[in-house]
Amino acid sequence: MKCNEINHSDDFTNETAKLFLERVFSELFNVDNDPCNMAKKYMTPDYLQLVDGKSLHYNEFVEHLGVVLNEFQSINFTFEQVIASGNTISDIHIVDAIKNDGSKFKAKVIAFFFIRNGKIFKIDELTTLLEGKEEDKDLGSRT
């Protein structure tokens, strides 16, 4: 099965960058979508995510995505700041989630997204736990 390609020039404005991130996050973190298909759709095969001192390559990211989808009953993203420059998007977003045990999770993420041919090839991010259990500090990179 061939995944749909994203038709994008990789030359983002702040507005198109925000729309791009909203679409990517809503599809990646939708429990009705297959993590493998969503990763193929939005990430390059050489994808690398640097998060809180940990490196996740493509397969590890897919594993991370599965962990997150299994951990939460609901998850929402609020994009507070989005700035685009060519094929790079920087953002600050808030993750609000309810875990399966009913506890709350809230984190602030500062990230740079690097785009090639409409797909993300690298993310460099810092994630800070704002609300939740101390043992969930690693949910931004847990595999």
PyMOL commands that set and color helices and strands:
alter all, ss='L'
color gray80, all
select helices_A, chain A and resi 14-28+35-42+58-71+134-136
alter helices_A, ss='H'
color red, helices_A
select strands_A, chain A and resi 43-51+54-57+72-85+88-99+104-116+119-131
alter strands_A, ss='S'
color yellow, strands_A
deselect
rebuild
show_as cartoon
